[in-house]
Structure formats: structure tokens, C-alpha cells
Amino acid sequence: MTELPSVRGAEVGRRIGVGLMYGLWKPRVLGAWRVPANGPVILAVNHSHNIDGPMVMGVAPRPTHFLIKKEAFIGPLDPFLLGIGQVKVNRETTDRTAITQALGILGNGGVLGIFPEGTRGEGDFASLRAGLAYFAVRSGAPIVPVAVLGSTEKRGRLIKGLPPLRSRVDVVFGAPFDAGDGSGRRTRKALDEATGRIQKQLAAHLENARRLTRR
């Protein structure tokens, strides 16, 4: 039986994230109240910078288990990320362990964080992988779109790969929505249709977030 990531560990990760993110930058969080207070939820986060995940982990109102590519689990980061309840994913294959863990998190009423674009890019939700639709349709969990804006606008002077220290990063949570069509179907066609619906919702949220934050 696959062991599920620790909820307590994810809460520790959230507290570390709070300290680091608010200590190093100035997050402005909008709409966090939209995240359901209990029950399974999927946070669908745009991904343009390495700090996007830790930022959301630190500002989200609930402890979050992110699906993270196995390449990030190097050296001391491996036991650390596992210890704070994150899920290691092998993107080269169908990672049954990661899938079981992700569905287990949602089955237990937890929060699963996903970068639906798969890899870091423009962060505009233009290219979605089917994984988000699969987890949403299979679990029935609502999706909350999350836009992280400002993490790539400028480079820091001290550490070039990070935003300038004490600069503002906006995190905008959108309204939860269901990806499925209500039929409960999990066919390839149903998942493709769900992916299309998700993409429209995420793109609309990002546009709204940019308008709200003027970024």
C-alpha cells in the first residue's frame, strides 16, 4: 500500500513558506477566501519561476501538497521535500505511485497543488497537460485557479535567479469550478473536453488577475 504524504509535514512546509516568502518578498494575496475551507481542492498554478510553488505554499490558507518533478529532489532537498509532504513525480513515465498519492490526498479531503503547464514557461496557461483534468474528473475535486504575477519582472541584484528582495509578488486565487461535465465519464474524449474547459477558465482567471493587479 502506497504511503500518503504527511498532512502535518505539509503544514510545517506552509509555516516555513510563510516565514521565507514574507521575509524575503512582499506577497500581496487576493481572493484566498475563495479556497474552500475543507474538502478536496486542486490549486492550478501558473508557472514562470521557481519561487511560484513555495510562494503559493506559504500564502495558501491550507497546507498544500504539490506535484513536483523528481529532478527537483536532489541532495538534501529530497528528504526535505518529502518531509514537508510534497509528491515526487517521474514525468518520463506513468508514475503510478505519484498518481496514487495524489488521488489519496484528494480522497482524504486534502489540497493538491499542480502546475498544469507541466514545466516552467511563460506562465500563461497556454499549454496544459492532461494530468489536471484526470485528477479533477477522477476525484470530483473543484479546481481553484491561482495566478502568481511579478516573480519574473526583474532579476535580483544579489541572486540573479530570484526576484529582487522585498519586491512585490501578487498571488490571486480565483473562484473554484468543476472540470467535469457532470456525467462522471473518464474516457479520453471526456478528459480532452475537460482540459479544454479548464484551459478557458484558467486563461480567463489570469486575464482577470492581470487586470486586478495591473501587471
Secondary structure by P-SEA (a helix, b strand, c coil): ccccccaaaaaaaaaaaaaaaaacbbbbbccccccccccbbbbbccccccaaaaaaaaccccbbbbbccccccccaaaaaaaaabbbbbccccccaaaaaaaaaaaaabbbbbbcccccccccccccccaaaaaaaaaacbbbbbbbbccccccccccccccccccbbbbbbbcbbbbcccccccccaaaaaaaaaaaaaaaaaaaaaaaaaacc
